[in-house]
């Protein structure tokens, strides 16, 4: 069992880059963070890799019809999806006026994710803010807290840990996984991902000590 952990950890750390895709927001959508890192561009094209991706978005749209400005700004939402194609687009829920926008975000707004001109299945959840006057100050820390509560870990924009007990489901579907539904292989896989996350976050000396410990266990 120990050898399995060591081999899996080594393979995971040696995996190279994969095919990149473009991520483009539609008008009125701001891309704030991608895989735990601030987006290179909030309102234009970014690049993401194939596989699991997490994007934090917000609706920022001018709803004015006259000379005065009337910008509607939503709470940030965390969208998660698996990329297999080349072009990803994200659009905000249908809203032609401030009233429609406010109504759309009262409950479960329907964010739209498109992959190569086809609807892409995704999960979404509102990012929980702080209590106070500036609820989303320090957004990077809020995202990290959000992810750690769900067993999701990124290192420099690369996924190093993610629960594997539930498959990606439609946005309107929720899953509760009972303890007796998790098989041994799933538990092992989750532990390996956690090891990878800890290893990448550790210092050079800590890694050296850890490698020595692994050798001693064989």
C-alpha positions, -999 to +999 in steps of 0.1 A: +000+000+000+028+024+009+045+017-024+012+025-042+011+059-025+047+067-035+043+056-071+011+076-075+026+106-059+056+105-082+036+101-113+013+129-104+042+153-098+057+144-132+026+150-153+033+177-178+010+203-194-020+194-214-038+209-243-050+245-237-084+259-244-096+295-247-120+309-221-140+339-232-166+359-213-197+373-230-205+409-226-215+417-191-195+389-176-163+394-155-139+365-150-123+371-117-103+340-108-093+309-126-082+279-106-074+300-076-054+326-095-065+361-106-076+360-143-052+376-168-082+394-182-116+400-167-134+408-199-115+391-227-098+358-236-080+337-211-063+303-215-072+272-195-061+236-196-081+205-205-097+187-175-112+201-144-114+239-141-128+263-116-138+298-127-151+326-104-173+350-123-196+379-117-222+397-137-212+434-143-236+449-168-247+484-176-285+483-177-290+520-184-312+530-212-306+567-210-277+590-203-272+579-167-252+548-158-270+519-141-245+490-137-258+458-121-232+438-102-240+404-089-223+384-062-194+363-074-202+327-084-179+297-085-184+276-117-167+242-120-166+222-152-145+197-172-129+209-204-124+186-234-128+210-262-110+241-275-133+271-270-152+279-238-176+308-234-194+319-203-226+340-204-247+355-176-283+346-168-308+362-191-315+397-180-325+427-202-331+451-173-321+456-137-354+442-125-348+410-145-313+408-133-323+412-096-350+386-101-326+361-118-302+363-089-328+360-061-325+322-062-306+300-086-293+321-116-287+301-147-252+308-158-244+295-192-212+276-202-206+268-238-180+244-251-174+244-289-210+257-295-226+232-272-239+236-236-213+223-211-225+207-179-213+225-149-217+231-112-222+265-096-224+280-062-223+315-049-190+325-032-197+332+005-185+366+015-174+381+048-197+399+072-193+436+070-192+466+046-168+449+021-180+413+020-156+403-009-125+420+002-096+395+001-114+374-025-083+351-030-086+340+007-123+335+004-118+313-026-091+293-008-115+288+021-143+278-002-121+252-018-105+238+013-140+231+027-146+210-003-113+192-005-101+212-036-065+224-038-047+244-064-010+252-066-001+281-090-032+274-110-027+237-112-051+213-096-034+191-070-063+178-051-100+172-057-127+149-044-134+120-068-165+105-052-190+125-073-191+130-110-198+164-126-236+169-125-260+194-141-263+227-123-297+220-109-287+186-094-272+181-059-256+149-046-252+136-011-226+109-009-230+085+021-200+070+038-209+035+027-210+046-010-172+054-010-152+024-021-116+018-011-101+029-044-118+063-041-104+067-006-069+059-018-072+083-047-083+111-024-054+104-001-029+106-029-043+139-041-040+153-005-004+140-004+004+158-036-011+190-023+009+189+009+041+180-010+038+210-034+031+234-005+061+222+015+096+237+016+127+222+001+139+209+034+105+194+042+104+177+009+139+162+015+128+149+049+096+135+034+115+117+007+139+102+033+109+090+053+094+073+022+126+054+016+127+043+052+092+028+049+101+005+020 
